[in-house]
């Protein structure tokens, strides 16, 4: 299932293996996948081409000892086997994304970000939402959760990971995690043998048993 940005869903996994991919914020991954998932229902995209190949890939990653880089290359090679269409990127939005990522422990004002790319604040807000599908503040929250997951994947405890991601304290991280994902971080931390977190710079995925 391909979920559009900002979509909230409840999924009963029925104890099946679930692979959750966090896609490129600039929209190219979403655009590509939506083109190879022809069935559209209620804003969702379904029926992935060669879905069995992706299922086997995720199962192999979950069961293997792949490093983050190896898993990432494996998935991109699989996606590269499909016909891929170039997706336009707005360089100004890309620069704002990089600014947010580079100042994770600061809430850079939207006015500052707009000025840095020579745009008015309303125009930046419009362009950012059009390119990424989410507002700037929501993306900042998502990126902090991504950094938290990355830090945990590198062996840090939740408190250390939350502070490294720019959260004020552990409570702030836990509340944001629950608000955005519907579960608390302890849900994942209590299942180290079942859940594998794979992250690498602008790529993150979670494969859960």
N, C-alpha and C positions, 0 to 999 in steps of 0.2 A: 504494500500500500504506500503510495506517495502522498504525503500530507502537504497541503499548501502552507506557506508561512503564516504563523498566527493561529493555526487551526488547533482546536482542543478536542481530543477524543478519549474515550474509555475503551480499552481493548481487553477482552478476556482471553488470555494466552492459552488457557487450558493446559498449562505446564509444558508447552512446546518450546523448542529453541527459538529465541527471538533475536534478530539482529537489528539494532537501531543505529542508523547512520545520520550523523549531523553533517549536512551538506555545505558546500562553499557558500559563504554569505552573499557573494556577488551574483548568485543565481544561475551560474552556468551548469552546475550539476543538476539542479532542479529542472532547468529547461531541457537538458539532454534526456533525463530520465522520463520526463513527461511525454517526450516524442516517441519513446519506445514502450509506452504503456497506453495502448489505444483506447481502453474502456474508461469513460469518465462518468462518475456518479457523485452528485452532491459536492463537487469541488475536489473530489479524490480521483487519483489516477490508479488504474488497476490493470491486471493481466500483462505483467512484464514479459517482453520478448525473451525467449531462452531462460525463463524463470528457473528451470531445473538446474541450469549451470550456476546461477547465483546461489541457489539453495545449497548446492554441493560445496561451493566456494566458502560460504559462511560456516558450514559444518566443519570443513577442513581447518579453517582458521581457529575455530573454537577448540578443536581437538588437538591441534599441533602446538609446537613451541615457536611459532613465528615471532620474529621481532616486529616492532611497529612498522619499520621501514619495509620489511619483507611482506607483511600483510597489506600494506598500502599499495605496493607495486603489483601484488597479485590481483587486487581489486581493480586497479586502473588498467591492467592488461586485459582483464575480463571485459571492462567497459569499453576498452578500445576496440574490441572485436565487433562492436555495434557501430552502425553509421552515426557519426557525430557531427552536429551542426555547430558552427561557431556562434557564440553568444556575445552580443555587444556589451562592453563594460564602460561605464562612465568613470574616467580617470579621477574626477573630483570626488566621487563617492568612494572610490578605492583609496584615495589619500586619507579621507576621513576615517575609514575603517582601520587603516594602518595607524592613524593617530590614536584612536581608541585602544587598539591593541598594545601600542607602545607606552601608554600611560594608564595601565590597568588599575593602579592604586589612586588615580585621580578621576573625579567626575568633571571632565573638561566641559565647560558650558557650550551649549549648542551654538550660541552667538560667536564664541571663539572659533569653533570648528568651521562655521560658515565663512567667517572672515579669512581663515587660513586658505580657503579655496576660492576666494573672491565671489562669494554668493551671498544673497540676502538670506536671513534665517528661514523665512517661509519657503524660499526656493530650494534650499538644502533639504529641509524637511520633506518636501514633495519628491525631490529626486532620490533621496535615500530610501523612502518607502517604495517608490516605483522600482528601484534596482534590487533591493533586498527583500521586500515584502513585509518588513517590520519597521516600527519607529526606531529612532536612534537610541532612546533610553532602553527599550526592550532588547535591542541588540547588545547593548553594554552588559545587561544582566546575563544574557545567553553566553557571552564571551567569558564572563567571570565564572560561570558554571563550567564551561569548557576547560578553563585554566585549572579550576579545582579538580576536575576529573583527571587532567594531565598530571597534576602534582601527586594525586593519590596513586596513579599508575606508576609513578616513579618511586613510590615507597613512603611518602610522607603521610602523617596521620591527618585526620580531617581538620583539626584546628590549624595546623601548619599550612595545609593546602588552602584553607579559606582565607587566611591572612595573606598568603602569596598571591591570591587572586584579587585582592583589593577589597574584600569584605571587611566591614568595621570590626566584626567579631563573629564567633561561631553561630550565635543565634541568628544574626542577619543572613548568614549563608544557609542555615537550615530552613529558615522561613522562605527564602527565595527559591531554594531547591524544591520545597514542597509546593510552592505557588506555581512554579513553571513546569514541574514534571509530575506532580500529583502524588509523590511519595517522598519520604524523608531519606537523607543520605544513609542512615543506618540500615535501610532496606538492602542497599548494595554492599555495604561494608560487612554485613553479617553473612555474606555468601561468597567468600573469596574463592571457593573451589568451583562455583557455578558461573561466575561472571568474569569476563575478561574485558578490560578496558584497553583500547588501542588508540593511541593519539600520536600525531606528528604534525607540529606547526598548525597549518590551516585545515587539518583533517582529523576527525575524531569519530570513533564508532564504539559501540558497546554490544558485545555478543553475549547473550544470557541463556543459560540452560534452564 
